[in-house]
Amino acid sequence: MTMWSLGERYGRLLTSPWYRSGVSIVVGAVPALAFPEASLWWLAWVGLVPWLLLIRSAHTGRRAALDGWLGGAGFLLAVHHWLLPSLHVFILVLAALLGMLWAPWGLLVHRLLAGSAGPGRVAAALVVVPSGWLLVELVRSWEYLGGPWGLLGASQWQVHPVLRVASVGGVWLVGFLLVAVNTALAALVSAPQGRAVAVAAVVTCAAAVIGIWAGGPAPQFAGTVRVALVQPGIIDGTDSVQRRFDREEKLTRGLAGRRVDLVVWGESSVGQDLGSRPDLRDRLAALARTVGADLLVNVDARRSDRPGIFKSSVLIGPDGPTGDRYDKTRLVPFGEYIPARSVLGWATSVGKAAAEDRRRGDGPVLMRLPDTRGGGLRIGPLICFESAFPDMSRRLARDGAQLLVVQSSTSTFQDTWAPGQHASLAALRAAETWRPVVHATLTGVSTVMDPRGRVVGRALDTDRSTAVVYDVPLARGTSPYARTGDWTLFGAMAIVALFCASEVSRLAIRK
């Protein structure tokens, strides 16, 4: 069978609505392989091409929108597949609903690349299609819709030249460049008249990355701080909370004499409120005295001074809590609260959704460590899910944080892609802000990133139960992204708005 006949056969199959729908889901899922654990980072630069070509081949705009919708659902399912044991069938509902955000993007792709696209349409596609993609990611990044987990730009966490790009425009600029290159490659295949423009776009994107990497601003290192991560590992049983505390206590005690500046425990490392458990408070203070450093623990308990359950980062000194406390402000939908519980409360019967909503804190907090640097080291705490939000780490950096600390727990998803995906976000946040990031978990993956987003030492995988000391490089200066913010997003909004206005004007003239 010749390649021509194979192409004809494939083309006939795509005329079947059901077959085409299945293909849409599959090609939409392909870019998920760029994320950990697969970590095929290079796939993000080409993985959208099959999806783009499928959309442009649609015979109608309605079909193109459906291809965008189903592909978006496939992408979300692939990136979040590890949630299936917890949410069961509800993850399919969520993927279908959020996948609808890609329907307008499908229309944009079809309008600009369908048929015989000339140089003008290809040039427009190279800025409009990536801009439309960013707007989809922006909307789905709203915390009540699940947050910014699986942003395409985050797949490049281990590519150092691209991380330098993140310091200029954040994960958003990285995502824009990725989609622009994919769009150019799709045009190379499908739009002969616009190939020169497509080649120029690929060269421009490559030059931009190389130029920023070679000559762009970079953080200036300014000393180190010794931070210990305590990872107790998996502990089962009805008394697991107490046994975990005991193991964390033992591991921390072993740090005595190591001259550490800060000891970090993971999320939910303390299961009782310290205000109502003076015995635990005294044990933690004794640990701080033994080690000669403050402890940053994480309390997941019903508060004695405020109604409800909070997840809180609490700094413990030799005399007990220092008064520095951060209550988690962005909660995990269904995991820590159920949106519109009166309507969606049934989710608790089909999955491991929160039986009771956690309470939200009042906002970001800077904590100050006593040290010999003068004035104390300023740390910015984040709790678990919050490390996915670029604006939160950027706010802490602008407020003066010198070290970002993420306390996390992904033990529910221990043998899935989730721990690796979560740990990789630390590289993006470090590169964006020029601030080192300590990512401490109960059961792995725990890791430390320097101000350029490079791994410090070795990450603690999910099979480790240990306490490890890291010499964490600090940096001075402010990254361009921390100073200027989400200019890439504002530019994308303006581009899409101008395109829509031109389309409305064109239709009005036709009438």
N, C-alpha and C positions, 0 to 999 in steps of 0.2 A: 504494500500500500504506500503510495507516494505521500510526501508532506502536503501536497495540494489537496489530495483526497481526505487526508486527516483533518486539514483545516476546514474543508467543507462539512465533514461529518460533525466536527465540534460546533461549527456555526449553526447547523440544523438543531443540534441538541440545545443550544442556547435559546432557540425560539420556544422551547417548552418552558412555560412559566415556573413549574415546580423544579425542574432541573436547574434553571437559571437562579432561582431563589437559593437552592442549596449551594451553588457555586459562589453566590454573593457572600453567604455566611463564611464559607471556607477561605476565600481570598481576603475577607475582612480580618480574619483571625491570624493570617500569616505574620503581620508585624509583631505580634505578641512574642514571637520567638527571639526578638531582639533583647528582651528583658531577662534578668536572672529567673530561673536557673539555666535556661538554654544559653543565654548571654551571647547570642549571635548578633552583636551590636551592629555589624556591617549591614545586616538585613534591613535595618531601619532606613537605609539610604536607597534601597531598591524594592522593599517589600510592599509598598503601596501601588506599584506599577500595575500588577494584574487587576487590582480593584479599580484603578483609574481607567484602564482599557475596557473593562467590563461595563462601567458606567457610560463611557463615551459611545459604546456600541448599542446602547438602548435605542429602540425605535421611537420612543416618546419620552417626554420629560417626566411623565408619571412613572414610567418604568425605571428611569434613572433615579428618581427619588426613592423608589422602593429598593433599588440596588444599594443606595447609600444607607438606607435604614437597616436593611438586613446585614450589610457589611459592618456597620457600626455595632449592631448587636453581637455579631460574631467576634469582633475585636474585644468588646467588653467581657464576653463570656470567657474568651481565651486568657485575658489578663487577670480576671478574677475567678478562674475556675476552682481555685482552692477554697472558695467560699461555699461550694456546693454541699459539703457535709454539714455545714451549719445552717444554711438557708434553704437547702433542698430545692423544691420546685420554685420557690420565691425568687431565686437568682435568675431563673428564666424570665419571670415577669419583669424584674428590674432591668435586665438586659434589653428586653423588647421595648420597654418604655424609654430608656435612655438612648437606645439605638435610633429612635426617631429624630434625635438631634442631628444626625448625619443626613437626613432626607434633604434639607435645603442645600447642604454641601453637594449632594449628588446632582441637584439641579444646576449648581454653579459649574461643576465639572462638565456636565452634558452640554450646557450652553456654550462653553468656551472651547471644548475639544472635539465635540461630535462633528461628523462629516469631514469635509476637507478644510481643516483649520489652516488659515494662512498665517503669515508672520505677526499680523496685528492681534489676532485672537490668541495665538500662542504666547505672545508677550503679555497680554492681559492675564492669561491663565497663570503665568509664572508668579504673579503677585496676588491675584484674587483667590486662587485655589488654596494657597497656604494661609492666607488671611482668614478665609472661611473656616479652615480646619482649626485655627487658633480660637476662633469664636465658639466653635463647638466645645473645645477643651475648656474654655473659660466658663461656659454655662454649666457643664457637667462638674466643674471644680467647686461649685457651690456646696458647702458642707452638708446641706440638707439633701443633696442629690448623690451623696457618696464621696465627695471630695476629689482632689486632683491625683488620685492613684492611677498610675499607668499613663501619664502624659508621655507622648512620643519622645520628646526631648530627653526624658529621664533615662531612656535606654542607652544613652551615651556616657554613663557615669564613669566608665573606666578608660575613656578616650581623652587623654590629657589635652591635646590641642582643642578639642571641642569644649572641654570644661573652661578653657580660657574664654571662649565665646560666651559661656554662661555668665562669666563675671561682668560682661558688658551688657547683655540683654536678658539674662536669666534663662531659665529652662524654656521660656517662650521663644526667644530668638533662635535657640537650637532647634526647636520644633519647626519654626518657620523655614529654616534652611533645609531641614530634612524633607519637608513636603515640597519645597521648591525644586529640589534635585529630583525627587520622584516624578513630579509633574513634567520636568524637562525630559526625563528619560521616556516617559509615556508619549510625549510629543515627538521624540526622535523615532519611535516605532510607528506612530499613527498619523503624523502630519508631515509629509515630505516637504511641503512648501515652507514649513516653519522650522526646519532642522537647524538652520544657521542660528536662529534666535535661541533654540534649545541648547545648542552647544555653547553658545556665549553665556547662557545662564549657568550651566554646570561649571564652566571655567571661572565665572564670577564668584560663585559660592565657594569653590575651592580656594580661590585667591583670598576671599574674606576670612576663611578659617585660618589659612596659613599666615596671613598678614597679622591677625590678632594674636595668634600663637607666637609669632616671631617678634613682633614689635609692639604689641599691646601692653597696657599697664599690668603690673603684677604686684602682689603683696610683698612687703618688706618684712622679713622675719625679725622678731624682737624677743629673743629668749625662749624659754620653755617652762612648762608647768608639769609636775609629775602627778598623773591621775591614775588611780587604781580602779579597774572595773571588776565587780564581783558578780559572777555568773553561777548561780547555784545549780542549774540544770533541772531536769524533770524530777519532780517529787510527787508520788501518787499517795492515795489514801485519804481517809476522812479527816485526818489531822495534818494534812499537807501544808496548811498555812503556818502552823507552829513549827513543823519540821523544816520548812523552807527557811524560816527566820533563824532557827538554830544553825542550819548549815551556813547561811550568810554570815552569822555571827562568828562561826569557827573560821571561815575563810578570811574574814576581815581581820580577826585576831592574828592571823599568820602574816599580816602586812607590817606588824610592829618592827621598827628599825629600818624600814625601807625608805624613809624620808619622803613620804608622799605629801602632796598639798591638798588632795581631795580624793575621797572614796565615793564611788557612785554605785548605787544599787539599782536594779531594774524596776519596771512598773509593777505596782501591787506587791512590792517586796515586804510591806508591813500590812497585815490584814486587820489590825485593830486601831481605833482612834487613840492617839497618844495622850489626848486630854483626859481620857477615861481609863488609861492603862499606865499609871506612873511606873509600874515595874518595867515595862518595855522601854519607856522613856529613859529610865535610869540605866538600863543595859546598853542602850545606844550611846548615851553620854560616856559611859565607862569605856566603850569601844573607841570613841573619839580620843579619849585620854590615852588609851593604850597605843593607838596608832600614831597619835600626835598630829591628827588632821581632822578636819570636819567631814561629816558623812552627809551625802545627799541621798535620802531614802524616799520611797514613794508609798504613801498611805492610801489604801483603797478601803474606806470604811464609812460608816454612818458617823457624822460629826456629833460631838457633844455640845458644841457651841453654836451650831447652825443646823436647821432641819435638813434631812436628806443625806444621800451618799455622795461623797466627793472623791475624786482621784487627785491627790495633792503631792507635789514635790516639797519636801520639808528638809531644811538644813539643820543638822545637829552638830553642836559644838561640845567642848569638854564639860560644859555646865548644863547641857540639854539643848532643846530647840532654841535657835538664835532669834527667832521671830520672823525669819525669811520663809515665806510659804507661797507657793504658786498652785492655784486650783485650776485644773484642766478646763479650758474654755470651749474647745471644739471636740465634740463627742462623736464616737463612731455610730452612724445610723444602724439601728437594730442590734448592734453589739453592746452599746451602752445606753441607748434610749431608742424608743420606737417613734418615728415621726407620725403625727396625727394618730396617737395610740387608740383613740376612740374608733377610728376607721380601720387601722392596720394592726390592731392588737392581736388578730388571729394568727399573725406570724409566729407568735410564741408556741403555737400548737403544731407547727410544721418544721420548726428549726430551733436553733439555740439562741433565740432573740432575748433581749434583756427583759427580765421579769419585772424590774423596777427601773425607772429612768434615773440615771445619774444627774447630779446638779452641775451647773456650769459656774466657772469662776468669773471674776470681774474684769480680768484683762491681764496683759503681760506683766511680768515682774522681773526685776534685776536683783540678783543676790550678790553679796559682797563677801569674799573670803579674806580673813586676816592673813597677811603675808608680809614679807620684807620688801615688797616692791614699792610700798608707799601708797596708802589709800586702799589697798586690797584689790584682789583680782575680781573683776565683775563677770559673773556667769549668767547666761540666759537659759532657763529651763524650758523644755518642751516635753510633752508627754505623748508618746506613741504616735498615733495617727497625725498629730500636729506637725511632724517633720515633713509631711507631704505638702504642706502649704508654704509656698515661697514667701508670701507676704509676712508670715509670722517670724521667720528667722531674719528677714530683712529688717523688720521693725525692731527686733532685739539688737541687731548690729547697729542700727542708727541711734538707738537709745544708749549705746555705749558698751554693750556686751563684748568681752574679749574672748569668751569661750562659750560655745553653745553645747548644751547637754541634753540629750534625748534619752528618756527612760521609757523602755518598751517591754512588751511581752507578746510573743506570737506563739505561745505554747499550744494553743488550740490548733494551730496549723503547723505543727512541728516538722512533719515530713513532707511538706509541700514547698511550692515556690515562694511562699509568703515571707519567711525570714530573710532570704537573700534579696528579694525585691525591696523589703523595708530597709535593710542595712545599706543598700546601694544609694538610697536617697540622701544619706549623709554626705556623700561626695558632691552632689548637686548643691546642697545647702552651703557647704564649705566654700565651693568655688564661687557661688553667687555673692557671698558676703565677705570673703577673705577672713573668715573666722574658723578656727578648727572646730570640729564637731565630734563629740564623744557620744556614741550610740551604745547604751548599756541595756542589755536585755536579761530576763530571767533564765532563758534557755537557749540563747543564740538566735541569730548571728549577732554578736557584739563586735563593734569595730571602732576605730578612731581614724579620722581624716584630718590632714593638715590643711592650712589655709588655701591651698591650691586644689584640694579635693583628692589628694593622693593618700593611699592607705599608709598609716603609721604602724610599724610592726606587723603582727599577724592578727587576722580576725579570729575570734573565738567561734568555732562552728557549733552546731546544735548538739554535738556529742560531748561537749566539754562542761566540766563542773570545776571551776577554778577562780582564782583572783590573780589578775595580771596588772603590772604597773607599766604605764606608757609615759615616755617623755614627749609631751605634746608641744609642738612648735606654736608659738603665738606670732601675731603679725600686727603691724601698725598700718594705718591708712584706711581708706574707705574705697570699696570697689565701685566702679561706674554704675553697676546695677543697683547697689545700695543707695547711691546718691540720686540716680535719675528714675528709678522705679520701672514700672511696666510700660515703657514707651513703645515696646513692640506690640503690645496689645492695643494701645491707643491708635497706633498706626494701622493695625489690621482693621479696627473698627472704621477708621476713616476710609480705607480702601474699599471695604465692602459697601459702605454707605454711598460712596461715589459711584461704584459700579451699579448698585441698585437704582440710583438716581438717573444714571445714563440709560438704563434699560427702560425705566418708566418714560423718560423723554423720547426714546426711540419708538416705543409703542404709541405714544401720543401723536408723534409725527405721522406714523403710518395710518392712524385713524383720520 
